[in-house]
Amino acid sequence: MEILLISQYILMVSLVIFLLVAIKITTNKTIAMGLIGSATFSLGIAILLLVYGNIHNIEFCKDIALALLILGVIGTIAFSIVLRREKHD
Amino acid sequence: MINTIFGIFQSLCLIIAAILILIASIGIVRLKDEMDKVIYVRLHFLGIVDIAGVLAMIGLNQPLLAAIYFILAPIVGHAMANAYYYGEDKNNKESAASDNNDSKNNNTTKFKEEQIDNQDEKYSISKLNIINED
């Protein structure tokens, strides 16, 4: 359907804009802001891969997106634990 | 017919997700870095993006992925806010430092009281002196 393809392209454009915003957050001076930016960047890349794989019928894009989502979450939680422990040293 | 309705539903989900992501992006850019506790505000904006991502995954025929991220997104948000609060938040560090000082003072007073309790003989002598003066 045409409308589905158009909406996918609209989503891709908005995701690219959001990725630029995520880079802006990542380059902030505090460590936690970098953590937040990288976590959202991984989310944006995962959705972008999903959209791209759906348009061009690439199956392994879904696998990469799943890996990015789960490993991004695990990495974010692990880094949050380390950042929280910094205070007690 | 069903395929048409399903396609329209999918495209609606994708367009709503795109609009939400754009609004959140504009909001994040407009926030000033000098604002107090801006990180919590940005985390709040990114919660919108999380839900928009779940909506986009539903629109892209990935309901399992959407369910996984729907469960994981609040956990991640809480972990990041918690890390900032206990790791880098200056206000929290100051309050924690004042709390530590208070607890130290309490410990020293208790220690002094114990010392005084152990010196019962001196107390008795001083009391005797006072009685003699009267």
Backbone of each chain as ProteinMPNN parsed JSONL, in Angstrom:
{"seq_chain_A": "MEILLISQYILMVSLVIFLLVAIKITTNKTIAMGLIGSATFSLGIAILLLVYGNIHNIEFCKDIALALLILGVIGTIAFSIVLRREKHD", "coords_chain_A": {"N_chain_A": [[0.837, -1.207, 0.0], [0.396, 2.254, -0.695], [0.141, 4.259, 1.225], [1.152, 3.117, 3.495], [3.839, 2.791, 2.851], [4.58, 5.457, 2.557], [4.172, 6.406, 5.158], [6.079, 4.916, 6.472], [8.401, 6.045, 5.443], [8.123, 8.636, 6.419], [8.395, 8.11, 9.138], [11.037, 7.25, 9.137], [12.394, 9.613, 8.512], [11.775, 11.211, 10.728], [13.003, 9.687, 12.668], [15.677, 9.941, 11.969], [16.082, 12.644, 12.536], [15.666, 12.49, 15.27], [17.832, 10.93, 15.988], [19.929, 12.695, 15.596], [19.349, 14.5, 17.63], [19.751, 12.809, 19.78], [22.491, 12.464, 19.604], [23.265, 15.028, 20.289], [22.468, 15.077, 22.978], [24.135, 13.103, 23.976], [26.661, 14.233, 23.815], [26.806, 15.922, 25.966], [28.019, 17.406, 29.084], [27.814, 15.93, 31.463], [28.062, 12.606, 32.848], [25.866, 10.957, 33.129], [24.082, 12.059, 31.332], [25.292, 11.41, 28.919], [24.996, 8.671, 29.069], [22.206, 8.425, 28.899], [21.802, 9.507, 26.358], [23.178, 7.675, 24.717], [21.719, 5.365, 25.182], [19.205, 6.037, 24.128], [19.974, 6.47, 21.537], [20.642, 3.913, 20.664], [18.102, 2.782, 20.71], [16.822, 4.309, 18.732], [18.339, 3.584, 16.459], [17.708, 0.878, 16.329], [14.938, 0.905, 15.736], [15.055, 2.226, 13.324], [16.452, 0.367, 11.787], [14.555, -1.652, 11.765], [12.488, -0.462, 10.261], [13.781, -0.013, 7.835], [14.462, -2.628, 7.106], [11.915, -3.611, 6.771], [10.985, -2.181, 4.601], [12.705, -2.929, 2.505], [12.644, -5.646, 2.602], [14.523, -7.151, 4.185], [15.647, -9.667, 6.111], [17.465, -10.116, 8.218], [17.745, -7.735, 9.476], [15.831, -7.513, 11.462], [16.769, -9.281, 13.376], [19.154, -8.031, 14.103], [18.101, -5.701, 15.181], [16.689, -6.703, 17.369], [18.823, -7.711, 18.903], [20.187, -5.32, 19.382], [18.329, -3.896, 20.909], [17.995, -5.49, 23.257], [20.631, -5.877, 24.192], [21.39, -3.222, 24.446], [19.741, -2.364, 26.529], [20.678, -3.998, 28.615], [23.342, -3.115, 28.809], [22.928, -0.447, 29.513], [21.706, -0.66, 32.03], [23.744, -1.934, 33.451], [25.793, -0.003, 33.352], [24.53, 2.021, 34.723], [24.41, 0.964, 37.288], [27.126, 0.936, 37.944], [27.688, 3.679, 37.847], [26.15, 4.578, 39.92], [27.435, 3.476, 42.092], [29.674, 5.021, 42.3], [29.555, 7.116, 44.115], [29.967, 6.143, 46.676], [32.659, 5.694, 46.9]], "CA_chain_A": [[0.0, 0.0, 0.0], [1.192, 3.475, -0.797], [0.111, 5.051, 2.463], [2.054, 2.454, 4.45], [5.211, 3.132, 2.459], [4.811, 6.88, 2.862], [4.284, 6.56, 6.616], [7.39, 4.384, 6.873], [9.434, 7.039, 5.122], [7.974, 9.741, 7.393], [9.001, 7.642, 10.398], [12.496, 7.241, 8.973], [12.892, 11.002, 8.589], [11.698, 11.667, 12.122], [14.022, 8.961, 13.438], [16.994, 10.545, 11.696], [16.131, 13.874, 13.343], [15.808, 12.106, 16.673], [19.208, 10.464, 16.209], [20.77, 13.896, 15.758], [19.09, 15.007, 18.989], [20.41, 11.875, 20.71], [23.93, 12.795, 19.591], [23.418, 16.27, 21.079], [22.397, 14.728, 24.406], [25.303, 12.295, 24.331], [27.866, 15.059, 23.943], [26.707, 16.815, 27.112], [29.193, 17.276, 29.955], [27.666, 14.955, 32.543], [28.159, 11.212, 32.427], [24.513, 10.39, 33.039], [23.471, 12.527, 30.093], [25.85, 10.559, 27.87], [24.352, 7.355, 29.185], [20.841, 8.549, 28.37], [21.891, 9.712, 24.913], [23.564, 6.439, 24.021], [20.604, 4.413, 25.273], [18.174, 6.411, 23.16], [20.542, 6.292, 20.2], [20.492, 2.495, 20.297], [16.669, 2.576, 20.417], [16.539, 4.897, 17.421], [18.961, 2.756, 15.412], [16.95, -0.38, 16.238], [13.679, 1.149, 15.001], [15.431, 2.563, 11.941], [16.761, -0.904, 11.117], [13.281, -2.357, 11.55], [11.775, 0.184, 9.155], [14.547, -0.248, 6.605], [14.289, -4.037, 6.746], [10.529, -3.824, 6.334], [10.809, -1.611, 3.254], [13.498, -3.66, 1.509], [12.497, -7.089, 2.86], [15.774, -7.734, 4.675], [15.215, -10.371, 7.319], [18.409, -10.07, 9.353], [17.612, -6.447, 10.171], [15.042, -7.738, 12.676], [17.653, -9.914, 14.37], [20.076, -7.003, 14.614], [17.316, -4.789, 16.024], [16.431, -7.383, 18.65], [20.077, -7.732, 19.661], [20.481, -3.953, 19.829], [17.403, -3.519, 21.982], [18.25, -6.219, 24.514], [21.981, -5.582, 24.697], [21.398, -1.829, 24.873], [19.125, -2.294, 27.865], [21.59, -4.616, 29.591], [24.477, -2.219, 28.994], [22.497, 0.753, 30.239], [21.495, -0.995, 33.449], [25.054, -2.202, 34.051], [26.509, 1.259, 33.549], [23.83, 2.77, 35.783], [24.846, 0.406, 38.575], [28.495, 1.416, 38.194], [27.63, 5.12, 38.117], [25.553, 4.762, 41.246], [28.414, 3.075, 43.127], [30.763, 5.99, 42.357], [29.398, 8.028, 45.245], [30.42, 5.561, 47.929], [34.125, 5.583, 46.952]], "C_chain_A": [[0.862, 1.243, 0.0], [1.283, 4.208, 0.543], [1.041, 4.449, 3.518], [3.51, 2.801, 4.145], [5.536, 4.582, 2.815], [4.999, 7.08, 4.365], [5.613, 5.99, 7.119], [8.507, 5.382, 6.577], [9.35, 8.245, 6.074], [8.626, 9.364, 8.727], [10.522, 7.633, 10.298], [13.076, 8.647, 9.11], [12.88, 11.487, 10.037], [12.725, 10.949, 12.988], [15.419, 9.525, 13.194], [17.154, 11.843, 12.498], [16.35, 13.534, 14.815], [17.223, 11.598, 16.974], [20.166, 11.64, 16.367], [20.597, 14.495, 17.156], [19.779, 14.119, 20.022], [21.915, 12.127, 20.75], [24.187, 14.063, 20.411], [23.373, 15.964, 22.583], [23.667, 13.988, 24.834], [26.541, 13.142, 24.566], [27.766, 16.068, 25.075], [27.825, 16.508, 28.12], [29.046, 16.2, 31.026], [27.656, 13.528, 31.989], [26.77, 10.61, 32.23], [23.811, 10.831, 31.765], [24.013, 11.726, 28.9], [25.245, 9.177, 27.866], [22.952, 7.378, 28.574], [20.872, 8.684, 26.846], [22.24, 8.441, 24.174], [22.439, 5.404, 24.063], [19.526, 4.747, 24.248], [18.675, 6.285, 21.731], [20.392, 4.845, 19.741], [19.033, 2.173, 19.969], [16.328, 3.11, 19.027], [17.105, 4.075, 16.28], [18.17, 1.463, 15.225], [15.653, -0.176, 15.445], [13.972, 1.486, 13.542], [15.753, 1.296, 11.145], [15.486, -1.687, 10.821], [12.54, -1.787, 10.34], [12.462, -0.126, 7.831], [14.391, -1.696, 6.141], [12.883, -4.34, 6.259], [10.313, -3.283, 4.919], [11.482, -2.493, 2.207], [13.475, -5.166, 1.721], [13.827, -7.752, 3.228], [15.474, -8.362, 6.034], [16.162, -10.165, 8.502], [18.403, -8.731, 10.073], [16.832, -6.612, 11.473], [15.906, -8.364, 13.775], [18.607, -8.889, 14.973], [19.333, -6.045, 15.541], [17.025, -5.414, 17.381], [17.681, -7.402, 19.52], [20.407, -6.352, 20.205], [19.603, -3.557, 21.002], [17.801, -4.18, 23.307], [19.632, -5.885, 25.067], [22.11, -4.118, 25.131], [20.821, -1.66, 26.261], [20.072, -2.849, 28.925], [22.784, -3.692, 29.874], [24.111, -0.976, 29.78], [22.319, 0.472, 31.722], [22.836, -1.244, 34.135], [25.814, -0.912, 34.325], [25.855, 2.106, 34.638], [24.256, 2.273, 37.161], [26.24, 0.919, 38.93], [28.492, 2.898, 38.563], [27.049, 5.398, 39.492], [26.561, 4.442, 42.343], [29.514, 4.102, 43.291], [30.73, 6.826, 43.609], [30.04, 7.479, 46.515], [31.929, 5.468, 48.021], [34.745, 6.856, 47.507]], "O_chain_A": [[1.926, 1.28, 0.618], [2.34, 4.703, 0.938], [1.636, 5.164, 4.324], [4.305, 3.069, 5.047], [6.622, 4.889, 3.306], [5.876, 7.83, 4.793], [6.202, 6.51, 8.067], [9.439, 5.54, 7.366], [10.371, 8.8, 6.479], [9.308, 10.173, 9.356], [11.214, 7.967, 11.26], [14.114, 8.845, 9.742], [13.842, 12.092, 10.512], [13.258, 11.53, 13.933], [16.242, 9.579, 14.108], [18.214, 12.11, 13.064], [17.115, 14.199, 15.514], [17.746, 11.806, 18.068], [21.097, 11.59, 17.171], [21.561, 14.936, 17.781], [20.322, 14.609, 21.012], [22.54, 12.018, 21.805], [25.182, 14.165, 21.127], [24.146, 16.524, 23.36], [24.199, 14.223, 25.918], [27.374, 12.815, 25.411], [28.576, 16.993, 25.135], [28.493, 15.479, 28.02], [30.041, 15.616, 31.454], [27.296, 13.284, 30.838], [26.533, 9.853, 31.288], [23.035, 10.073, 31.183], [23.265, 11.406, 27.977], [25.008, 8.584, 26.814], [22.565, 6.474, 27.834], [20.08, 8.063, 26.138], [21.668, 8.153, 23.123], [22.231, 4.661, 23.104], [18.997, 3.859, 23.581], [17.894, 6.022, 20.817], [20.059, 4.579, 18.586], [18.755, 1.388, 19.062], [15.638, 2.453, 18.248], [16.448, 3.884, 15.256], [17.983, 1.004, 14.098], [15.313, -0.989, 14.586], [13.236, 1.086, 12.64], [15.373, 1.168, 9.981], [15.353, -2.304, 9.765], [12.032, -2.532, 9.502], [11.813, -0.459, 6.84], [14.212, -1.965, 4.953], [12.685, -5.226, 5.427], [9.553, -3.855, 4.137], [10.907, -2.772, 1.155], [14.227, -5.889, 1.067], [14.205, -8.775, 2.657], [15.094, -7.673, 6.981], [15.721, -10.052, 9.646], [18.983, -8.597, 11.15], [17.122, -5.944, 12.466], [15.785, -8.016, 14.949], [18.842, -8.872, 16.182], [19.869, -5.626, 16.567], [17.104, -4.748, 18.414], [17.616, -7.144, 20.721], [20.852, -6.216, 21.345], [20.073, -2.958, 21.969], [17.927, -3.516, 24.336], [19.787, -5.641, 26.263], [22.847, -3.807, 26.067], [21.349, -0.901, 27.074], [20.248, -2.258, 29.99], [23.183, -3.51, 31.024], [24.886, -0.505, 30.612], [22.73, 1.266, 32.568], [23.042, -0.815, 35.27], [26.404, -0.742, 35.391], [26.533, 2.816, 35.38], [24.439, 3.064, 38.086], [26.501, 1.29, 40.074], [29.203, 3.322, 39.475], [27.435, 6.367, 40.148], [26.544, 5.065, 43.405], [30.225, 4.085, 44.296], [31.781, 7.212, 44.119], [30.583, 8.229, 47.327], [32.456, 5.191, 49.099], [35.967, 6.946, 47.625]]}, "seq_chain_B": "MINTIFGIFQSLCLIIAAILILIASIGIVRLKDEMDKVIYVRLHFLGIVDIAGVLAMIGLNQPLLAAIYFILAPIVGHAMANAYYYGEDKNNKESAASDNNDSKNNNTTKFKEEQIDNQDEKYSISKLNIINED", "coords_chain_B": {"N_chain_B": [[-10.272, -6.473, 1.995], [-9.972, -6.65, 4.814], [-7.235, -6.599, 4.855], [-6.778, -4.054, 3.899], [-7.83, -2.437, 5.941], [-6.141, -3.232, 7.983], [-3.704, -2.327, 6.961], [-4.144, 0.422, 6.96], [-4.371, 0.82, 9.714], [-1.786, 0.118, 10.507], [-0.273, 2.119, 9.205], [-1.299, 4.348, 10.461], [-0.393, 3.933, 13.082], [2.366, 4.182, 12.624], [2.571, 6.831, 11.717], [1.621, 8.271, 13.917], [3.601, 7.565, 15.752], [5.8, 8.756, 14.515], [5.099, 11.456, 14.704], [5.057, 11.791, 17.49], [7.737, 11.283, 18.091], [8.968, 13.389, 16.758], [7.911, 15.603, 18.152], [8.966, 15.146, 20.715], [11.674, 15.346, 20.122], [11.945, 18.028, 19.344], [11.248, 19.232, 21.751], [13.334, 18.369, 23.425], [15.517, 19.616, 22.263], [14.871, 22.282, 22.646], [15.13, 22.66, 25.368], [17.104, 24.23, 27.875], [20.544, 23.837, 28.733], [21.416, 24.921, 31.089], [19.398, 24.787, 32.845], [17.83, 23.891, 35.956], [18.196, 20.648, 37.199], [17.86, 19.393, 34.67], [18.151, 16.959, 33.576], [16.271, 15.15, 34.453], [13.995, 16.109, 33.248], [14.603, 15.683, 30.588], [14.725, 12.928, 30.605], [12.066, 12.411, 31.047], [10.942, 13.328, 28.657], [12.092, 11.45, 26.98], [10.778, 9.183, 27.697], [8.404, 9.429, 26.305], [9.376, 8.97, 23.744], [10.104, 6.312, 24.002], [7.597, 5.03, 24.223], [6.581, 5.757, 21.757], [8.326, 4.331, 20.157], [7.539, 1.722, 20.798], [4.991, 1.79, 19.699], [5.664, 2.134, 17.013], [6.923, -0.293, 16.546], [4.788, -2.028, 16.787], [3.35, -1.165, 14.59], [5.038, -2.068, 12.625], [4.693, -4.769, 12.419], [5.841, -6.238, 14.55], [5.107, -7.465, 17.196], [6.06, -8.924, 19.38], [8.614, -7.937, 19.889], [7.861, -5.36, 20.537], [6.451, -5.839, 22.897], [8.495, -6.786, 24.544], [10.146, -4.505, 24.714], [8.346, -2.756, 25.826], [8.151, -3.677, 28.399], [10.782, -3.422, 29.265], [11.513, -0.72, 29.008], [10.6, 1.126, 31.135], [12.157, 0.149, 33.226], [14.741, 0.696, 32.405], [14.637, 3.508, 32.26], [14.197, 4.152, 34.952], [16.553, 3.139, 36.046], [18.481, 4.825, 34.935], [17.762, 7.362, 35.961], [18.049, 6.859, 38.663], [20.768, 6.31, 38.817], [21.835, 8.814, 38.183], [20.83, 10.322, 40.293], [22.001, 9.245, 42.627], [24.636, 9.275, 41.876], [25.629, 11.619, 40.483], [24.175, 13.884, 41.136], [24.323, 17.021, 42.502], [22.936, 18.36, 44.513], [21.834, 16.279, 45.918], [24.153, 15.114, 46.832], [25.113, 17.056, 48.589], [23.105, 17.087, 50.518], [23.388, 14.498, 51.399], [25.94, 14.648, 52.478], [25.54, 16.447, 54.603], [23.839, 14.898, 56.108], [25.57, 12.849, 56.804], [27.373, 14.278, 58.42], [25.709, 14.992, 60.547], [25.137, 12.477, 61.569], [27.672, 11.744, 62.381], [28.144, 13.625, 64.427], [26.215, 12.864, 66.254], [27.222, 10.388, 66.946], [29.603, 11.134, 68.234], [28.659, 12.552, 70.446], [27.365, 10.538, 71.795], [29.532, 8.99, 72.396], [30.887, 10.655, 74.149], [29.088, 10.746, 76.221], [29.241, 8.148, 77.078], [31.819, 8.159, 78.03], [31.533, 9.885, 80.143], [29.812, 8.466, 81.72], [31.48, 6.465, 82.5], [33.088, 7.777, 84.273], [32.332, 7.957, 87.039], [33.302, 8.41, 89.551], [34.603, 10.919, 89.561], [32.43, 12.568, 89.222], [31.121, 12.18, 91.614], [32.956, 13.281, 93.373], [32.945, 15.998, 92.595], [30.358, 16.662, 93.273], [30.444, 16.395, 95.998], [32.145, 18.518, 96.577], [30.567, 20.699, 95.948], [28.569, 20.51, 97.779], [29.981, 20.968, 100.08], [30.67, 23.648, 99.773], [28.199, 24.929, 99.94]], "CA_chain_B": [[-10.882, -5.481, 2.899], [-9.294, -6.719, 6.122], [-5.853, -6.158, 4.634], [-6.791, -2.591, 3.772], [-8.012, -1.865, 7.285], [-4.909, -3.491, 8.737], [-2.682, -1.418, 6.437], [-4.422, 1.782, 7.466], [-4.019, 0.812, 11.14], [-0.316, 0.147, 10.589], [0.247, 3.438, 8.824], [-1.68, 5.279, 11.539], [0.568, 3.738, 14.184], [3.675, 4.729, 12.24], [2.511, 8.3, 11.641], [1.529, 8.776, 15.304], [4.937, 7.408, 16.338], [6.678, 9.777, 13.931], [4.742, 12.765, 15.281], [5.516, 11.813, 18.888], [9.205, 11.382, 18.104], [9.326, 14.764, 16.358], [7.587, 16.525, 19.263], [9.953, 14.93, 21.786], [12.973, 15.863, 19.669], [11.907, 19.498, 19.425], [11.258, 19.579, 23.175], [14.671, 18.151, 23.99], [16.417, 20.65, 21.732], [14.52, 23.601, 23.204], [15.526, 22.762, 26.777], [18.438, 24.805, 28.066], [21.408, 23.008, 29.563], [21.64, 25.557, 32.388], [18.202, 24.597, 33.667], [18.07, 23.054, 37.124], [17.714, 19.266, 37.085], [17.347, 19.231, 33.308], [18.268, 15.563, 33.147], [14.997, 14.464, 34.714], [13.059, 16.566, 32.218], [14.946, 14.977, 29.351], [14.288, 11.531, 30.778], [10.611, 12.41, 30.878], [10.699, 13.409, 27.209], [12.497, 10.201, 26.319], [9.707, 8.207, 27.933], [7.485, 9.542, 25.159], [10.015, 8.303, 22.599], [10.013, 4.873, 24.245], [6.258, 4.561, 23.862], [6.475, 5.898, 20.302], [9.035, 3.186, 19.59], [6.672, 0.545, 20.942], [3.92, 1.959, 18.708], [6.252, 1.878, 15.7], [7.16, -1.739, 16.41], [3.473, -2.642, 16.519], [3.031, -0.852, 13.199], [5.933, -2.793, 11.716], [4.422, -6.209, 12.57], [6.767, -6.851, 15.508], [4.457, -7.303, 18.514], [6.87, -9.504, 20.461], [9.663, -6.943, 20.173], [7.19, -4.253, 21.217], [6.138, -6.263, 24.27], [9.758, -6.826, 25.303], [10.615, -3.16, 25.025], [7.361, -2.12, 26.711], [8.493, -4.076, 29.775], [12.138, -3.002, 29.632], [11.72, 0.736, 28.945], [10.548, 1.787, 32.459], [13.291, -0.302, 34.048], [15.921, 1.458, 31.962], [14.461, 4.897, 32.685], [14.413, 4.235, 36.401], [17.974, 2.9, 36.327], [19.261, 6.013, 34.591], [17.465, 8.42, 36.931], [18.625, 6.439, 39.94], [22.217, 6.48, 38.719], [22.158, 10.24, 38.262], [20.48, 10.84, 41.625], [22.983, 8.821, 43.627], [26.0, 9.396, 41.388], [26.11, 12.921, 40.034], [23.323, 14.989, 41.559], [25.063, 17.764, 43.529], [22.051, 18.644, 45.643], [21.72, 15.067, 46.708], [25.426, 14.89, 47.527], [25.187, 17.972, 49.729], [22.215, 16.619, 51.581], [23.969, 13.285, 51.97], [27.079, 15.045, 53.313], [25.02, 17.001, 55.856], [23.336, 13.769, 56.893], [26.718, 12.15, 57.385], [27.897, 15.083, 59.522], [24.794, 14.847, 61.676], [25.307, 11.156, 62.182], [28.957, 11.753, 63.1], [27.97, 14.371, 65.669], [25.467, 12.022, 67.182], [28.114, 9.351, 67.457], [30.554, 11.706, 69.19], [27.97, 12.855, 71.707], [27.143, 9.279, 72.507], [30.817, 8.551, 72.936], [31.172, 11.473, 75.328], [28.212, 10.309, 77.292], [29.786, 6.911, 77.637], [32.982, 8.513, 78.839], [31.052, 10.476, 81.4], [29.256, 7.398, 82.538], [32.56, 5.685, 83.1], [33.802, 8.552, 85.293], [31.381, 8.21, 88.126], [34.01, 8.861, 90.756], [34.803, 12.367, 89.459], [31.146, 13.213, 89.509], [30.842, 12.126, 93.062], [33.846, 14.244, 94.035], [32.453, 17.353, 92.34], [29.137, 16.861, 94.057], [30.867, 16.604, 97.375], [32.667, 19.874, 96.683], [29.449, 21.649, 95.92], [27.861, 20.416, 99.063], [30.812, 21.613, 101.077], [30.594, 25.093, 99.599], [26.911, 25.398, 100.456]], "C_chain_B": [[-10.172, -5.433, 4.263], [-7.856, -6.23, 5.994], [-5.772, -4.632, 4.536], [-6.912, -1.917, 5.134], [-6.74, -2.048, 8.116], [-3.784, -2.563, 8.282], [-2.882, -0.001, 6.929], [-4.065, 1.879, 8.955], [-2.5, 0.887, 11.328], [0.229, 1.536, 10.275], [-0.129, 4.503, 9.85], [-0.705, 5.176, 12.709], [1.91, 4.383, 13.853], [3.656, 6.259, 12.225], [2.423, 8.903, 13.051], [2.9, 8.683, 15.983], [5.884, 8.475, 15.817], [6.39, 11.146, 14.536], [5.244, 12.87, 16.727], [7.027, 11.991, 18.97], [9.649, 12.797, 17.735], [9.065, 15.751, 17.494], [8.617, 16.386, 20.388], [11.316, 15.493, 21.392], [13.024, 17.385, 19.776], [11.975, 19.945, 20.891], [12.628, 19.432, 23.789], [15.631, 19.229, 23.514], [16.141, 22.004, 22.387], [14.922, 23.754, 24.665], [16.927, 23.348, 26.884], [19.245, 23.922, 29.008], [21.6, 23.585, 30.962], [20.468, 25.36, 33.339], [18.499, 23.641, 34.827], [17.42, 21.679, 36.927], [17.129, 18.972, 35.71], [17.341, 17.767, 32.895], [16.968, 14.789, 33.383], [13.948, 14.854, 33.679], [13.324, 15.838, 30.913], [14.549, 13.51, 29.434], [12.783, 11.411, 30.572], [10.236, 12.479, 29.398], [11.009, 12.072, 26.537], [11.542, 9.058, 26.633], [8.677, 8.226, 26.82], [8.064, 8.802, 23.956], [9.96, 6.787, 22.764], [8.655, 4.332, 23.807], [6.025, 4.706, 22.36], [7.198, 4.757, 19.596], [8.221, 1.911, 19.677], [5.555, 0.591, 19.896], [4.449, 1.671, 17.299], [6.506, 0.392, 15.489], [5.853, -2.478, 16.148], [3.092, -2.387, 15.057], [3.871, -1.587, 12.197], [5.781, -4.312, 11.86], [5.428, -6.906, 13.488], [6.173, -6.747, 16.915], [5.286, -7.865, 19.669], [7.982, -8.539, 20.894], [9.061, -5.757, 20.943], [6.878, -4.612, 22.667], [7.387, -6.282, 25.131], [10.198, -5.421, 25.686], [9.638, -2.415, 25.922], [7.642, -2.466, 28.172], [9.83, -3.459, 30.196], [12.314, -1.483, 29.728], [11.606, 1.419, 30.315], [11.697, 1.389, 33.361], [14.533, 0.508, 33.695], [15.826, 2.917, 32.418], [14.711, 5.068, 34.169], [15.879, 4.049, 36.745], [18.798, 4.146, 36.029], [19.015, 7.156, 35.586], [18.087, 8.116, 38.286], [20.143, 6.645, 39.944], [22.604, 7.938, 38.827], [21.918, 10.764, 39.678], [21.533, 10.486, 42.658], [24.422, 9.022, 43.17], [26.461, 10.807, 41.155], [25.29, 14.101, 40.523], [23.986, 15.73, 42.719], [24.201, 18.032, 44.762], [21.942, 17.434, 46.548], [23.001, 14.792, 47.471], [25.545, 15.794, 48.746], [24.311, 17.497, 50.875], [22.776, 15.362, 52.231], [25.14, 13.627, 52.882], [26.599, 15.614, 54.65], [24.461, 15.888, 56.747], [24.473, 13.023, 57.571], [27.293, 12.924, 58.565], [27.016, 14.968, 60.759], [24.988, 13.511, 62.374], [26.624, 11.073, 62.944], [28.836, 12.48, 64.439], [27.216, 13.553, 66.705], [26.348, 10.953, 67.795], [29.075, 9.914, 68.499], [29.862, 12.03, 70.515], [27.717, 11.58, 72.5], [28.429, 8.795, 73.154], [31.173, 9.334, 74.193], [30.319, 11.033, 76.515], [28.722, 9.02, 77.934], [30.995, 7.196, 78.517], [32.55, 9.063, 80.2], [30.491, 9.4, 82.32], [30.347, 6.575, 83.23], [33.278, 6.431, 84.221], [32.859, 8.92, 86.428], [32.069, 8.784, 89.366], [34.232, 10.379, 90.741], [33.515, 13.117, 89.765], [30.862, 13.253, 91.01], [31.712, 13.129, 93.824], [33.327, 15.662, 93.849], [31.19, 17.625, 93.137], [29.483, 17.115, 95.528], [31.381, 18.019, 97.585], [31.547, 20.9, 96.748], [28.716, 21.644, 97.258], [28.659, 21.125, 100.167], [30.728, 23.131, 100.986], [29.284, 25.65, 100.15], [26.918, 25.39, 101.98]], "O_chain_B": [[-9.828, -4.372, 4.783], [-7.325, -5.553, 6.875], [-4.829, -4.01, 5.024], [-6.199, -0.961, 5.44], [-6.32, -1.151, 8.847], [-3.006, -2.07, 9.1], [-1.925, 0.694, 7.271], [-3.526, 2.89, 9.404], [-1.999, 1.614, 12.186], [1.084, 2.058, 10.991], [0.629, 5.446, 10.081], [-0.253, 6.183, 13.253], [2.515, 5.048, 14.694], [4.609, 6.902, 12.665], [3.065, 9.912, 13.343], [3.311, 9.598, 16.697], [6.676, 9.036, 16.575], [7.309, 11.904, 14.844], [5.783, 13.899, 17.135], [7.535, 12.744, 19.801], [10.586, 13.336, 18.324], [9.888, 16.625, 17.769], [9.081, 17.382, 20.943], [12.029, 16.05, 22.227], [14.013, 17.955, 20.237], [12.667, 20.906, 21.227], [13.049, 20.271, 24.586], [16.467, 19.702, 24.284], [17.064, 22.776, 22.648], [15.043, 24.878, 25.151], [17.818, 23.017, 26.102], [18.711, 23.338, 29.951], [21.905, 22.856, 31.906], [20.546, 25.73, 34.511], [19.303, 22.717, 34.703], [16.256, 21.571, 36.541], [16.053, 18.386, 35.588], [16.619, 17.375, 31.978], [16.614, 13.894, 32.616], [13.118, 14.036, 33.283], [12.396, 15.426, 30.217], [14.092, 12.924, 28.452], [12.294, 10.437, 30.0], [9.33, 11.781, 28.944], [10.287, 11.624, 25.646], [11.505, 8.067, 25.905], [8.142, 7.187, 26.434], [7.349, 8.1, 23.24], [9.789, 6.059, 21.786], [8.567, 3.316, 23.117], [5.348, 3.874, 21.755], [6.742, 4.272, 18.56], [8.209, 1.109, 18.743], [5.214, -0.424, 19.289], [3.766, 1.041, 16.491], [6.328, -0.123, 14.386], [5.817, -3.438, 15.378], [2.579, -3.274, 14.374], [3.478, -1.725, 11.039], [6.672, -5.058, 11.453], [5.821, -8.043, 13.226], [6.698, -6.005, 17.745], [5.231, -7.358, 20.79], [8.249, -8.353, 22.082], [9.671, -5.227, 21.872], [7.025, -3.779, 23.561], [7.367, -5.86, 26.288], [10.576, -5.168, 26.829], [10.04, -1.541, 26.69], [7.403, -1.657, 29.069], [9.992, -3.028, 31.337], [13.183, -1.012, 30.463], [12.466, 2.24, 30.635], [12.164, 2.191, 34.17], [15.277, 0.948, 34.572], [16.804, 3.491, 32.898], [15.364, 6.023, 34.591], [16.399, 4.721, 37.635], [19.709, 4.486, 36.784], [19.955, 7.834, 36.001], [18.588, 9.011, 38.967], [20.723, 7.092, 40.934], [23.588, 8.273, 39.486], [22.707, 11.554, 40.197], [21.917, 11.325, 43.473], [25.34, 8.95, 43.986], [27.558, 11.179, 41.571], [25.706, 15.243, 40.326], [24.194, 15.157, 43.789], [24.669, 17.944, 45.897], [21.956, 17.545, 47.774], [22.97, 14.304, 48.601], [26.013, 15.369, 49.802], [24.715, 17.503, 52.038], [22.665, 15.171, 53.442], [25.33, 12.998, 53.923], [27.166, 15.312, 55.7], [24.591, 15.927, 57.971], [24.376, 12.619, 58.73], [27.658, 12.336, 59.583], [27.514, 14.858, 61.879], [25.0, 13.427, 63.602], [26.711, 10.436, 63.994], [29.353, 12.018, 65.456], [27.553, 13.561, 67.889], [26.25, 10.643, 68.982], [29.341, 9.276, 69.518], [30.428, 11.802, 71.585], [27.841, 11.557, 73.725], [28.44, 8.274, 74.269], [31.684, 8.78, 75.167], [30.785, 10.965, 77.653], [28.646, 8.829, 79.147], [31.188, 6.593, 79.572], [33.124, 8.746, 81.242], [30.679, 9.434, 83.536], [30.184, 6.072, 84.343], [33.987, 5.823, 85.023], [32.642, 10.098, 86.712], [31.473, 9.548, 90.125], [34.074, 11.046, 91.763], [33.503, 14.137, 90.455], [30.418, 14.261, 91.558], [31.265, 13.746, 94.791], [33.267, 16.441, 94.801], [30.996, 18.739, 93.623], [28.873, 17.952, 96.192], [31.11, 18.649, 98.607], [31.601, 21.853, 97.525], [28.309, 22.687, 97.77], [28.102, 21.778, 101.049], [30.715, 23.819, 102.007], [29.266, 26.72, 100.757], [25.921, 25.753, 102.604]]}, "name": "protein", "num_of_chains": 2, "seq": "MEILLISQYILMVSLVIFLLVAIKITTNKTIAMGLIGSATFSLGIAILLLVYGNIHNIEFCKDIALALLILGVIGTIAFSIVLRREKHDMINTIFGIFQSLCLIIAAILILIASIGIVRLKDEMDKVIYVRLHFLGIVDIAGVLAMIGLNQPLLAAIYFILAPIVGHAMANAYYYGEDKNNKESAASDNNDSKNNNTTKFKEEQIDNQDEKYSISKLNIINED"}
